[in-house]
Amino acid sequence: MSLLDRLTRLLLPAETPIADYPFVASDVARYQRTAHADASALDAQTWDDLLLPQYSAQLARQTSIFGQQELHRRLHADGGTVAASAVRVRTLAQDAGLRQRLHAACSGLRRADREISDTLFGAVLPPAPRWLALLPWLPLGLLLSVALALVTGVVALWGVVVLLWLALMAVQMRHHEAVEEWGRSLATLQQMLRAHSLLAALDDPLTAGLRADAAQAGKLNRKIAQSAAGNLPGVREYRDWLWQMNVRHYFDSREAVRGDLEFLRGSFQRVAALEADLALAPRYCWAEQGGAVTLEQVVHPLLAQAEPLSFALAGQGAFISGQNGIGKSTLLRTVGLNLIIARAFGFCYAERAVTPLLPVYSSMQSEDALDGGESLYIAELRRARELLALAERAPAVFIIDEIFRGTNHLESISAAAAVLHTLSQQGTVIVSSHNLVLAPLLQERLTPWCVSRVGDGLRVAPGVLADTNGIALLAARGFDQAISLKAGRVFDWLSAQAQSPQRQQAAAGVL
């Protein structure tokens, strides 16, 4: 190691370790909301219903805020750019050495503790104030006043000294917090520009797009950096409080960012895209695009021991039935999440997949909201209206679990049949329900499927649940046998009424 290198390492602070700062969800979502809000193909309820926060956190492990924000953006995107990123991810999946080199070049990004998409894509930074040109003269005036006061002995000059010192302190105190916050943003910007340069230096086609302006990235990085002399013990305080170097650097570096804003935006997008690609490689099967839905041996990525299922739709939606606890809701989330992943990233957690390039919307977690004065049924009605409005905009896939639980049985079935039938005319509906009478009502639009256990696994096959277990669970959960017997008699009577041939034939033509 040369003498210069040793001296540099002695004077400069040691590089901070990779910390993977725990950014909150609002920070991760800020890039998409700031720069791509109009392009979102997901709404907030679907995001929560299909457990996308948990999936995003799992997907983005050991990924910086840049990659996390890009992955979040892609999950919300309409899928128009998935082909380009899929080519890069395929390349990375086949080359472990390239993945390792890219990880090393991007590792500094994980030291960032500030998200900067708001700085780059939000409101434009204000220009530096005019009084900044006078700031260097304040410390000179102070020193000159002190010297004159000492030489001449004029007491009035000490009043000038005090005024100038108070002015310096006022500037420092007025901007101290903004300077500190901006310093953290600058540190993140510098890590981004450093990653830009390191990625551009790699001899690989995937990073070729960064080479043309790599020199500009290095130049700007040096331009916004603090002077190394400021890191010497005791020097920083002297420079900041007397010469106001931190305030001057704050405004100067802000002007540099304003002047190169378009370049910085492009650098952010390209660096974040490459890091997001690293998080996606390698994955499962690449999805084929088609009008139908075919998922062979599909699993839920959040379940460590997920049971694979095969599921296919051709031209119609699906009405899914099954015993309590069999996994209907998990199936819906598995299908919905994989459809979103296919649209966003191009792959599925399956052996084979054919998926439509359509938005996915869900209704799975409506609950009473006592603080807002909204009952369960009112919440369900509100969500149903939202889904109908979305269906009128463009075709979509609608994932619905137990619609209209918050009202009586007859009105629940009536309202559910009307809403589901209308939705199915404008999109693809996949719904699960314990109200089996909905199956004949909707059979012209929704193919009945039944989830059942076969041996040690699950199977989804055409048909409607025949053997329910709701009453059997009464005894399993400690209810008295007399309760179970009474419930069984009522069930037999209701079943006989509902399953008469005349009622079945009449139900088929109601809608």
Contacts in CASP RR format, 6 or more apart in sequence:
PFRMAT RR
TARGET T0000
AUTHOR 0000-0000-0000
METHOD contacts of the structure
MODEL  1
MSLLDRLTRLLLPAETPIADYPFVASDVARYQRTAHADASALDAQTWDDL
LLPQYSAQLARQTSIFGQQELHRRLHADGGTVAASAVRVRTLAQDAGLRQ
RLHAACSGLRRADREISDTLFGAVLPPAPRWLALLPWLPLGLLLSVALAL
VTGVVALWGVVVLLWLALMAVQMRHHEAVEEWGRSLATLQQMLRAHSLLA
ALDDPLTAGLRADAAQAGKLNRKIAQSAAGNLPGVREYRDWLWQMNVRHY
FDSREAVRGDLEFLRGSFQRVAALEADLALAPRYCWAEQGGAVTLEQVVH
PLLAQAEPLSFALAGQGAFISGQNGIGKSTLLRTVGLNLIIARAFGFCYA
ERAVTPLLPVYSSMQSEDALDGGESLYIAELRRARELLALAERAPAVFII
DEIFRGTNHLESISAAAAVLHTLSQQGTVIVSSHNLVLAPLLQERLTPWC
VSRVGDGLRVAPGVLADTNGIALLAARGFDQAISLKAGRVFDWLSAQAQS
PQRQQAAAGVL
8 228 0 8 1.000
11 228 0 8 1.000
11 231 0 8 1.000
11 232 0 8 1.000
12 228 0 8 1.000
12 231 0 8 1.000
13 231 0 8 1.000
15 111 0 8 1.000
16 111 0 8 1.000
17 111 0 8 1.000
18 107 0 8 1.000
18 108 0 8 1.000
18 110 0 8 1.000
18 111 0 8 1.000
19 110 0 8 1.000
19 111 0 8 1.000
19 113 0 8 1.000
20 62 0 8 1.000
20 64 0 8 1.000
20 110 0 8 1.000
21 65 0 8 1.000
21 112 0 8 1.000
21 113 0 8 1.000
23 65 0 8 1.000
23 68 0 8 1.000
23 115 0 8 1.000
25 53 0 8 1.000
27 65 0 8 1.000
27 115 0 8 1.000
28 56 0 8 1.000
28 65 0 8 1.000
28 68 0 8 1.000
28 69 0 8 1.000
28 72 0 8 1.000
28 115 0 8 1.000
29 69 0 8 1.000
29 72 0 8 1.000
30 69 0 8 1.000
30 115 0 8 1.000
30 117 0 8 1.000
30 118 0 8 1.000
31 69 0 8 1.000
31 70 0 8 1.000
31 72 0 8 1.000
31 73 0 8 1.000
31 115 0 8 1.000
31 117 0 8 1.000
31 121 0 8 1.000
31 272 0 8 1.000
32 40 0 8 1.000
32 69 0 8 1.000
32 72 0 8 1.000
32 73 0 8 1.000
32 76 0 8 1.000
34 117 0 8 1.000
34 118 0 8 1.000
34 121 0 8 1.000
34 122 0 8 1.000
35 73 0 8 1.000
35 117 0 8 1.000
35 121 0 8 1.000
35 122 0 8 1.000
36 73 0 8 1.000
36 76 0 8 1.000
36 77 0 8 1.000
39 76 0 8 1.000
39 77 0 8 1.000
39 78 0 8 1.000
40 76 0 8 1.000
40 77 0 8 1.000
41 76 0 8 1.000
41 77 0 8 1.000
41 78 0 8 1.000
41 79 0 8 1.000
41 343 0 8 1.000
41 359 0 8 1.000
41 360 0 8 1.000
42 52 0 8 1.000
42 75 0 8 1.000
42 76 0 8 1.000
42 340 0 8 1.000
42 359 0 8 1.000
42 360 0 8 1.000
42 361 0 8 1.000
43 361 0 8 1.000
43 386 0 8 1.000
43 390 0 8 1.000
45 361 0 8 1.000
45 362 0 8 1.000
45 363 0 8 1.000
45 365 0 8 1.000
45 383 0 8 1.000
45 386 0 8 1.000
46 52 0 8 1.000
46 360 0 8 1.000
46 361 0 8 1.000
46 362 0 8 1.000
46 399 0 8 1.000
47 53 0 8 1.000
48 365 0 8 1.000
49 333 0 8 1.000
49 362 0 8 1.000
49 363 0 8 1.000
49 364 0 8 1.000
49 365 0 8 1.000
49 399 0 8 1.000
50 333 0 8 1.000
50 336 0 8 1.000
50 337 0 8 1.000
50 340 0 8 1.000
50 360 0 8 1.000
50 362 0 8 1.000
50 364 0 8 1.000
50 399 0 8 1.000
51 302 0 8 1.000
51 333 0 8 1.000
51 337 0 8 1.000
52 75 0 8 1.000
52 337 0 8 1.000
52 340 0 8 1.000
54 302 0 8 1.000
55 301 0 8 1.000
55 302 0 8 1.000
55 337 0 8 1.000
56 68 0 8 1.000
56 71 0 8 1.000
56 72 0 8 1.000
56 75 0 8 1.000
58 301 0 8 1.000
58 302 0 8 1.000
59 71 0 8 1.000
59 279 0 8 1.000
59 280 0 8 1.000
60 67 0 8 1.000
60 68 0 8 1.000
60 71 0 8 1.000
60 279 0 8 1.000
61 279 0 8 1.000
62 110 0 8 1.000
63 71 0 8 1.000
63 110 0 8 1.000
63 275 0 8 1.000
63 276 0 8 1.000
63 278 0 8 1.000
63 279 0 8 1.000
64 106 0 8 1.000
64 108 0 8 1.000
64 109 0 8 1.000
64 110 0 8 1.000
64 112 0 8 1.000
64 275 0 8 1.000
65 109 0 8 1.000
65 112 0 8 1.000
65 115 0 8 1.000
65 188 0 8 1.000
66 109 0 8 1.000
66 112 0 8 1.000
66 192 0 8 1.000
66 268 0 8 1.000
66 271 0 8 1.000
66 272 0 8 1.000
66 275 0 8 1.000
67 109 0 8 1.000
67 272 0 8 1.000
67 275 0 8 1.000
67 276 0 8 1.000
67 279 0 8 1.000
69 115 0 8 1.000
69 117 0 8 1.000
69 272 0 8 1.000
70 269 0 8 1.000
70 272 0 8 1.000
70 273 0 8 1.000
70 275 0 8 1.000
70 276 0 8 1.000
71 276 0 8 1.000
71 279 0 8 1.000
71 280 0 8 1.000
74 81 0 8 1.000
74 82 0 8 1.000
74 85 0 8 1.000
74 276 0 8 1.000
74 344 0 8 1.000
74 345 0 8 1.000
75 340 0 8 1.000
75 341 0 8 1.000
75 344 0 8 1.000
76 344 0 8 1.000
77 343 0 8 1.000
77 344 0 8 1.000
78 343 0 8 1.000
78 357 0 8 1.000
78 359 0 8 1.000
79 343 0 8 1.000
79 344 0 8 1.000
79 357 0 8 1.000
80 357 0 8 1.000
82 343 0 8 1.000
82 344 0 8 1.000
82 345 0 8 1.000
82 346 0 8 1.000
85 273 0 8 1.000
85 276 0 8 1.000
85 277 0 8 1.000
85 280 0 8 1.000
85 345 0 8 1.000
86 286 0 8 1.000
86 345 0 8 1.000
86 346 0 8 1.000
86 347 0 8 1.000
88 206 0 8 1.000
88 273 0 8 1.000
88 274 0 8 1.000
88 277 0 8 1.000
89 277 0 8 1.000
89 280 0 8 1.000
89 281 0 8 1.000
89 283 0 8 1.000
89 345 0 8 1.000
89 347 0 8 1.000
90 281 0 8 1.000
90 286 0 8 1.000
91 98 0 8 1.000
91 206 0 8 1.000
92 98 0 8 1.000
92 99 0 8 1.000
92 102 0 8 1.000
92 206 0 8 1.000
92 277 0 8 1.000
92 278 0 8 1.000
92 280 0 8 1.000
92 281 0 8 1.000
92 282 0 8 1.000
93 281 0 8 1.000
93 282 0 8 1.000
93 283 0 8 1.000
98 204 0 8 1.000
98 206 0 8 1.000
99 278 0 8 1.000
99 281 0 8 1.000
101 202 0 8 1.000
101 204 0 8 1.000
102 199 0 8 1.000
102 202 0 8 1.000
102 206 0 8 1.000
102 207 0 8 1.000
102 274 0 8 1.000
102 275 0 8 1.000
102 278 0 8 1.000
103 278 0 8 1.000
104 198 0 8 1.000
105 195 0 8 1.000
105 198 0 8 1.000
105 199 0 8 1.000
105 201 0 8 1.000
105 202 0 8 1.000
106 195 0 8 1.000
106 198 0 8 1.000
106 199 0 8 1.000
106 271 0 8 1.000
106 274 0 8 1.000
106 275 0 8 1.000
106 278 0 8 1.000
108 191 0 8 1.000
108 194 0 8 1.000
108 195 0 8 1.000
109 191 0 8 1.000
109 192 0 8 1.000
109 195 0 8 1.000
109 271 0 8 1.000
109 275 0 8 1.000
111 187 0 8 1.000
111 191 0 8 1.000
112 187 0 8 1.000
112 188 0 8 1.000
112 191 0 8 1.000
112 192 0 8 1.000
113 184 0 8 1.000
113 187 0 8 1.000
113 188 0 8 1.000
114 181 0 8 1.000
114 184 0 8 1.000
114 185 0 8 1.000
114 187 0 8 1.000
114 188 0 8 1.000
115 188 0 8 1.000
116 185 0 8 1.000
116 188 0 8 1.000
116 189 0 8 1.000
116 192 0 8 1.000
116 268 0 8 1.000
117 268 0 8 1.000
119 125 0 8 1.000
119 185 0 8 1.000
119 189 0 8 1.000
119 257 0 8 1.000
120 261 0 8 1.000
120 264 0 8 1.000
120 265 0 8 1.000
120 268 0 8 1.000
121 265 0 8 1.000
124 258 0 8 1.000
124 261 0 8 1.000
125 254 0 8 1.000
125 257 0 8 1.000
125 258 0 8 1.000
127 255 0 8 1.000
127 258 0 8 1.000
128 251 0 8 1.000
128 252 0 8 1.000
128 254 0 8 1.000
128 255 0 8 1.000
129 251 0 8 1.000
132 248 0 8 1.000
132 251 0 8 1.000
135 171 0 8 1.000
135 244 0 8 1.000
135 247 0 8 1.000
135 248 0 8 1.000
136 243 0 8 1.000
136 244 0 8 1.000
136 248 0 8 1.000
138 164 0 8 1.000
138 167 0 8 1.000
138 168 0 8 1.000
138 171 0 8 1.000
138 244 0 8 1.000
139 168 0 8 1.000
139 242 0 8 1.000
139 243 0 8 1.000
139 244 0 8 1.000
141 164 0 8 1.000
142 161 0 8 1.000
142 164 0 8 1.000
142 165 0 8 1.000
142 168 0 8 1.000
142 242 0 8 1.000
145 157 0 8 1.000
145 160 0 8 1.000
145 161 0 8 1.000
145 164 0 8 1.000
146 161 0 8 1.000
148 154 0 8 1.000
148 157 0 8 1.000
149 155 0 8 1.000
149 157 0 8 1.000
149 158 0 8 1.000
149 160 0 8 1.000
149 161 0 8 1.000
168 241 0 8 1.000
168 242 0 8 1.000
168 244 0 8 1.000
169 241 0 8 1.000
171 244 0 8 1.000
171 247 0 8 1.000
172 240 0 8 1.000
172 241 0 8 1.000
172 244 0 8 1.000
172 246 0 8 1.000
172 247 0 8 1.000
175 247 0 8 1.000
175 250 0 8 1.000
178 250 0 8 1.000
179 246 0 8 1.000
179 247 0 8 1.000
179 250 0 8 1.000
182 250 0 8 1.000
182 253 0 8 1.000
182 254 0 8 1.000
183 250 0 8 1.000
186 224 0 8 1.000
186 253 0 8 1.000
189 224 0 8 1.000
189 257 0 8 1.000
189 264 0 8 1.000
190 221 0 8 1.000
190 224 0 8 1.000
190 225 0 8 1.000
192 264 0 8 1.000
192 267 0 8 1.000
192 268 0 8 1.000
192 271 0 8 1.000
193 217 0 8 1.000
193 218 0 8 1.000
193 220 0 8 1.000
193 221 0 8 1.000
193 267 0 8 1.000
194 221 0 8 1.000
195 271 0 8 1.000
196 210 0 8 1.000
196 214 0 8 1.000
196 217 0 8 1.000
196 218 0 8 1.000
196 267 0 8 1.000
196 270 0 8 1.000
196 271 0 8 1.000
197 214 0 8 1.000
197 217 0 8 1.000
197 218 0 8 1.000
197 221 0 8 1.000
199 207 0 8 1.000
199 210 0 8 1.000
199 271 0 8 1.000
199 274 0 8 1.000
200 207 0 8 1.000
200 209 0 8 1.000
200 210 0 8 1.000
200 211 0 8 1.000
200 214 0 8 1.000
200 217 0 8 1.000
201 214 0 8 1.000
206 274 0 8 1.000
206 277 0 8 1.000
207 274 0 8 1.000
209 270 0 8 1.000
210 217 0 8 1.000
210 267 0 8 1.000
210 270 0 8 1.000
210 271 0 8 1.000
213 263 0 8 1.000
213 267 0 8 1.000
216 260 0 8 1.000
216 263 0 8 1.000
217 263 0 8 1.000
217 267 0 8 1.000
220 256 0 8 1.000
220 260 0 8 1.000
220 263 0 8 1.000
220 264 0 8 1.000
223 253 0 8 1.000
223 256 0 8 1.000
224 253 0 8 1.000
224 256 0 8 1.000
224 257 0 8 1.000
226 249 0 8 1.000
227 245 0 8 1.000
229 235 0 8 1.000
229 239 0 8 1.000
230 236 0 8 1.000
230 239 0 8 1.000
230 245 0 8 1.000
239 245 0 8 1.000
239 246 0 8 1.000
240 246 0 8 1.000
240 247 0 8 1.000
257 264 0 8 1.000
280 345 0 8 1.000
280 347 0 8 1.000
283 345 0 8 1.000
283 347 0 8 1.000
283 349 0 8 1.000
284 347 0 8 1.000
284 348 0 8 1.000
284 349 0 8 1.000
284 350 0 8 1.000
284 351 0 8 1.000
285 347 0 8 1.000
285 348 0 8 1.000
285 350 0 8 1.000
285 351 0 8 1.000
285 352 0 8 1.000
285 353 0 8 1.000
286 346 0 8 1.000
286 347 0 8 1.000
286 353 0 8 1.000
287 342 0 8 1.000
287 346 0 8 1.000
287 347 0 8 1.000
287 348 0 8 1.000
287 353 0 8 1.000
287 354 0 8 1.000
287 355 0 8 1.000
288 353 0 8 1.000
288 354 0 8 1.000
288 355 0 8 1.000
289 354 0 8 1.000
289 355 0 8 1.000
289 356 0 8 1.000
289 357 0 8 1.000
290 354 0 8 1.000
290 355 0 8 1.000
290 356 0 8 1.000
290 357 0 8 1.000
291 315 0 8 1.000
291 354 0 8 1.000
291 356 0 8 1.000
292 312 0 8 1.000
292 313 0 8 1.000
292 314 0 8 1.000
292 315 0 8 1.000
292 354 0 8 1.000
292 356 0 8 1.000
293 311 0 8 1.000
293 312 0 8 1.000
293 313 0 8 1.000
293 335 0 8 1.000
293 339 0 8 1.000
293 354 0 8 1.000
293 355 0 8 1.000
293 356 0 8 1.000
293 397 0 8 1.000
293 428 0 8 1.000
294 311 0 8 1.000
294 312 0 8 1.000
294 313 0 8 1.000
294 352 0 8 1.000
294 353 0 8 1.000
294 354 0 8 1.000
294 355 0 8 1.000
295 309 0 8 1.000
295 310 0 8 1.000
295 311 0 8 1.000
295 312 0 8 1.000
295 335 0 8 1.000
295 338 0 8 1.000
295 348 0 8 1.000
295 350 0 8 1.000
295 352 0 8 1.000
295 353 0 8 1.000
295 355 0 8 1.000
296 310 0 8 1.000
296 312 0 8 1.000
296 350 0 8 1.000
296 351 0 8 1.000
296 352 0 8 1.000
296 353 0 8 1.000
297 308 0 8 1.000
297 309 0 8 1.000
297 310 0 8 1.000
297 350 0 8 1.000
297 351 0 8 1.000
297 352 0 8 1.000
298 308 0 8 1.000
298 309 0 8 1.000
298 310 0 8 1.000
298 311 0 8 1.000
298 334 0 8 1.000
298 335 0 8 1.000
298 338 0 8 1.000
298 348 0 8 1.000
298 349 0 8 1.000
298 350 0 8 1.000
298 353 0 8 1.000
299 306 0 8 1.000
299 307 0 8 1.000
299 308 0 8 1.000
299 309 0 8 1.000
299 334 0 8 1.000
299 349 0 8 1.000
299 350 0 8 1.000
300 306 0 8 1.000
300 330 0 8 1.000
300 333 0 8 1.000
300 334 0 8 1.000
300 337 0 8 1.000
300 349 0 8 1.000
301 337 0 8 1.000
301 341 0 8 1.000
301 349 0 8 1.000
303 330 0 8 1.000
306 334 0 8 1.000
307 457 0 8 1.000
307 458 0 8 1.000
308 350 0 8 1.000
308 351 0 8 1.000
309 331 0 8 1.000
309 334 0 8 1.000
309 451 0 8 1.000
309 458 0 8 1.000
309 459 0 8 1.000
309 460 0 8 1.000
310 460 0 8 1.000
311 318 0 8 1.000
311 331 0 8 1.000
311 335 0 8 1.000
311 449 0 8 1.000
311 460 0 8 1.000
313 428 0 8 1.000
313 430 0 8 1.000
313 447 0 8 1.000
315 428 0 8 1.000
316 424 0 8 1.000
316 445 0 8 1.000
316 446 0 8 1.000
316 447 0 8 1.000
317 424 0 8 1.000
317 428 0 8 1.000
317 429 0 8 1.000
317 430 0 8 1.000
317 445 0 8 1.000
317 446 0 8 1.000
317 447 0 8 1.000
318 429 0 8 1.000
318 430 0 8 1.000
318 431 0 8 1.000
318 446 0 8 1.000
318 447 0 8 1.000
318 448 0 8 1.000
318 449 0 8 1.000
319 431 0 8 1.000
319 432 0 8 1.000
319 433 0 8 1.000
319 438 0 8 1.000
319 439 0 8 1.000
319 442 0 8 1.000
319 443 0 8 1.000
319 446 0 8 1.000
319 447 0 8 1.000
319 448 0 8 1.000
319 449 0 8 1.000
319 464 0 8 1.000
320 328 0 8 1.000
320 331 0 8 1.000
320 332 0 8 1.000
320 430 0 8 1.000
320 431 0 8 1.000
320 432 0 8 1.000
320 433 0 8 1.000
320 449 0 8 1.000
320 450 0 8 1.000
320 451 0 8 1.000
320 460 0 8 1.000
321 328 0 8 1.000
321 432 0 8 1.000
321 433 0 8 1.000
321 434 0 8 1.000
321 436 0 8 1.000
321 439 0 8 1.000
321 448 0 8 1.000
321 449 0 8 1.000
321 450 0 8 1.000
321 451 0 8 1.000
321 463 0 8 1.000
321 464 0 8 1.000
321 465 0 8 1.000
322 328 0 8 1.000
322 432 0 8 1.000
322 450 0 8 1.000
322 451 0 8 1.000
322 452 0 8 1.000
322 465 0 8 1.000
323 452 0 8 1.000
323 465 0 8 1.000
323 467 0 8 1.000
323 468 0 8 1.000
323 469 0 8 1.000
323 470 0 8 1.000
324 434 0 8 1.000
324 468 0 8 1.000
324 469 0 8 1.000
324 470 0 8 1.000
324 473 0 8 1.000
326 451 0 8 1.000
326 452 0 8 1.000
326 453 0 8 1.000
326 458 0 8 1.000
327 451 0 8 1.000
327 458 0 8 1.000
328 401 0 8 1.000
328 432 0 8 1.000
328 451 0 8 1.000
329 364 0 8 1.000
329 401 0 8 1.000
329 432 0 8 1.000
331 432 0 8 1.000
331 451 0 8 1.000
331 460 0 8 1.000
332 362 0 8 1.000
332 364 0 8 1.000
332 399 0 8 1.000
332 400 0 8 1.000
332 401 0 8 1.000
332 430 0 8 1.000
332 432 0 8 1.000
333 364 0 8 1.000
333 399 0 8 1.000
335 399 0 8 1.000
335 430 0 8 1.000
336 360 0 8 1.000
336 362 0 8 1.000
336 397 0 8 1.000
336 399 0 8 1.000
336 430 0 8 1.000
338 348 0 8 1.000
338 349 0 8 1.000
338 350 0 8 1.000
338 353 0 8 1.000
338 355 0 8 1.000
339 355 0 8 1.000
339 356 0 8 1.000
339 358 0 8 1.000
339 360 0 8 1.000
339 397 0 8 1.000
340 360 0 8 1.000
341 347 0 8 1.000
341 348 0 8 1.000
341 349 0 8 1.000
342 348 0 8 1.000
342 353 0 8 1.000
342 355 0 8 1.000
343 355 0 8 1.000
343 357 0 8 1.000
343 358 0 8 1.000
343 359 0 8 1.000
343 360 0 8 1.000
347 353 0 8 1.000
348 355 0 8 1.000
356 397 0 8 1.000
356 428 0 8 1.000
358 395 0 8 1.000
358 396 0 8 1.000
358 397 0 8 1.000
358 428 0 8 1.000
359 390 0 8 1.000
359 394 0 8 1.000
359 396 0 8 1.000
359 397 0 8 1.000
360 396 0 8 1.000
360 397 0 8 1.000
360 398 0 8 1.000
360 399 0 8 1.000
361 386 0 8 1.000
361 387 0 8 1.000
361 390 0 8 1.000
361 396 0 8 1.000
361 397 0 8 1.000
361 398 0 8 1.000
361 399 0 8 1.000
362 398 0 8 1.000
362 399 0 8 1.000
362 400 0 8 1.000
362 401 0 8 1.000
363 380 0 8 1.000
363 383 0 8 1.000
363 384 0 8 1.000
363 387 0 8 1.000
363 398 0 8 1.000
363 399 0 8 1.000
363 400 0 8 1.000
363 401 0 8 1.000
363 403 0 8 1.000
364 399 0 8 1.000
364 400 0 8 1.000
364 401 0 8 1.000
366 376 0 8 1.000
366 379 0 8 1.000
366 380 0 8 1.000
366 383 0 8 1.000
367 376 0 8 1.000
367 379 0 8 1.000
368 374 0 8 1.000
368 375 0 8 1.000
368 376 0 8 1.000
368 379 0 8 1.000
369 379 0 8 1.000
374 382 0 8 1.000
375 406 0 8 1.000
376 405 0 8 1.000
376 406 0 8 1.000
377 404 0 8 1.000
377 406 0 8 1.000
377 407 0 8 1.000
380 403 0 8 1.000
380 404 0 8 1.000
380 405 0 8 1.000
380 406 0 8 1.000
384 403 0 8 1.000
384 404 0 8 1.000
384 415 0 8 1.000
384 419 0 8 1.000
387 398 0 8 1.000
387 400 0 8 1.000
387 419 0 8 1.000
387 423 0 8 1.000
388 419 0 8 1.000
388 422 0 8 1.000
388 423 0 8 1.000
390 396 0 8 1.000
391 398 0 8 1.000
391 422 0 8 1.000
391 423 0 8 1.000
391 426 0 8 1.000
391 427 0 8 1.000
392 426 0 8 1.000
395 426 0 8 1.000
395 427 0 8 1.000
395 428 0 8 1.000
396 427 0 8 1.000
396 428 0 8 1.000
397 427 0 8 1.000
397 428 0 8 1.000
397 430 0 8 1.000
398 423 0 8 1.000
398 427 0 8 1.000
398 428 0 8 1.000
398 429 0 8 1.000
398 430 0 8 1.000
398 431 0 8 1.000
399 430 0 8 1.000
399 431 0 8 1.000
400 420 0 8 1.000
400 429 0 8 1.000
400 430 0 8 1.000
400 431 0 8 1.000
400 432 0 8 1.000
401 431 0 8 1.000
401 432 0 8 1.000
402 432 0 8 1.000
402 433 0 8 1.000
402 434 0 8 1.000
403 412 0 8 1.000
403 415 0 8 1.000
403 416 0 8 1.000
403 419 0 8 1.000
403 420 0 8 1.000
403 431 0 8 1.000
403 433 0 8 1.000
404 411 0 8 1.000
404 412 0 8 1.000
404 415 0 8 1.000
404 416 0 8 1.000
404 419 0 8 1.000
405 412 0 8 1.000
406 412 0 8 1.000
407 415 0 8 1.000
409 435 0 8 1.000
412 435 0 8 1.000
413 435 0 8 1.000
413 437 0 8 1.000
413 438 0 8 1.000
413 441 0 8 1.000
416 433 0 8 1.000
416 435 0 8 1.000
416 438 0 8 1.000
417 438 0 8 1.000
417 441 0 8 1.000
417 442 0 8 1.000
417 510 0 8 1.000
417 511 0 8 1.000
418 511 0 8 1.000
420 429 0 8 1.000
420 431 0 8 1.000
420 438 0 8 1.000
420 442 0 8 1.000
420 445 0 8 1.000
420 446 0 8 1.000
421 441 0 8 1.000
421 442 0 8 1.000
421 445 0 8 1.000
421 511 0 8 1.000
423 429 0 8 1.000
424 442 0 8 1.000
424 445 0 8 1.000
424 446 0 8 1.000
425 445 0 8 1.000
429 445 0 8 1.000
429 446 0 8 1.000
431 438 0 8 1.000
431 446 0 8 1.000
434 468 0 8 1.000
436 464 0 8 1.000
436 465 0 8 1.000
436 468 0 8 1.000
437 498 0 8 1.000
437 507 0 8 1.000
439 446 0 8 1.000
439 448 0 8 1.000
439 463 0 8 1.000
439 464 0 8 1.000
440 504 0 8 1.000
440 507 0 8 1.000
440 508 0 8 1.000
441 507 0 8 1.000
441 508 0 8 1.000
441 510 0 8 1.000
441 511 0 8 1.000
442 511 0 8 1.000
443 508 0 8 1.000
444 508 0 8 1.000
444 511 0 8 1.000
447 462 0 8 1.000
448 462 0 8 1.000
448 463 0 8 1.000
448 464 0 8 1.000
449 460 0 8 1.000
449 461 0 8 1.000
449 462 0 8 1.000
449 463 0 8 1.000
450 460 0 8 1.000
450 461 0 8 1.000
450 462 0 8 1.000
450 463 0 8 1.000
450 464 0 8 1.000
450 465 0 8 1.000
450 466 0 8 1.000
451 458 0 8 1.000
451 459 0 8 1.000
451 460 0 8 1.000
452 458 0 8 1.000
452 459 0 8 1.000
452 461 0 8 1.000
452 465 0 8 1.000
453 459 0 8 1.000
471 484 0 8 1.000
471 487 0 8 1.000
471 488 0 8 1.000
471 491 0 8 1.000
472 484 0 8 1.000
474 483 0 8 1.000
474 484 0 8 1.000
474 487 0 8 1.000
475 481 0 8 1.000
475 484 0 8 1.000
497 503 0 8 1.000
END
